[in-house]
Amino acid sequence: MKNLTIRGVPDKVAAALEREKRRRGESLNQTVIDLLSQGLGVGAERSNGLARLAGSWDESEYLEFKQAVAPLESVDDELWQ
């Protein structure tokens, strides 16, 4: 394994890393490795962050959404002439 030293980290980036480290409950080193791996597409699959939402709707929420998007299923013939 390679050891790296990163100099000149902007304060905003350092603060964001610190917040992410606390959120994950990991060391700063592990957090940086995970973020670099994710950003570079190395190791684990890349995620858009939406997986945590999958399957989270109950039946009434699903039906409400289905009803809300129903008008999008029809084609306006005047627009396609």
N, C-alpha and C positions, 0 to 999 in steps of 0.2 A: 504494500500500500504506500501511497505517496502522501507526504505531508506538505501542506501549502500554507503560506502566510499571505494574507490579503491586507494591503495597506491602503490608506486613504478612503476608507468606507465612509460615505456621507452620513451625517447625523440622522437624517430621515430613514435611510436604509438600515442603520444600526438599530434605531428605535423600532422599526417594523419587524426586524429579526427578533428582537427581544420580546415583542408582543406575541409573535408567532411561536417562539420557544415556550413561553408561558402557556399559551393556548394548547399546545400539543403536550405539555408536561415532559418535554425532552430536554436534553442538553443543547446548548447553542451549536455545538459541533454536529450533532445528529440532525438538528433542524436544517442547517446549511447543506449538509450532504443530501438530505431528502429533497430539499428544494432544488438543488442543482441537478440531481438525478431526474426529477420530474420535469424540469424545464428543458433538459437536454434529451428527454425521451429514453433514458437509460434505466434498465432494471424494470421496475413495475410499469404497468400500463399508464398512459397519460389519462387524466381525468378532467372533465369539464366542471366537476363539482356538483353535478345534478343527481348523482347516484343516491345521495342522501334523501332526495325527494321522492324517489321511486317507491310506489306502493304506500304513500303516506295519506292519500285521500280516502275518506270513507265513501260509502255509496251515494250519500246526498251531495257531497262535494263533486263527485264524478258526474252525476246527473246535471247539476248546475252548470258545470263546465261544458258538458255536451250540448245543453240547451243554448248556452251563450255562443258557441261556435257554429251551431247549425246553419245560420244564414251564410256562413262562409263556404258551405258545401254546394250552394246553387250557383249557376253561371248566369250572369246578366247578358242576355243575347244582344242587347243594344251595344254593349261594350266590345263585342266580338264580331262586329260587322266590318 
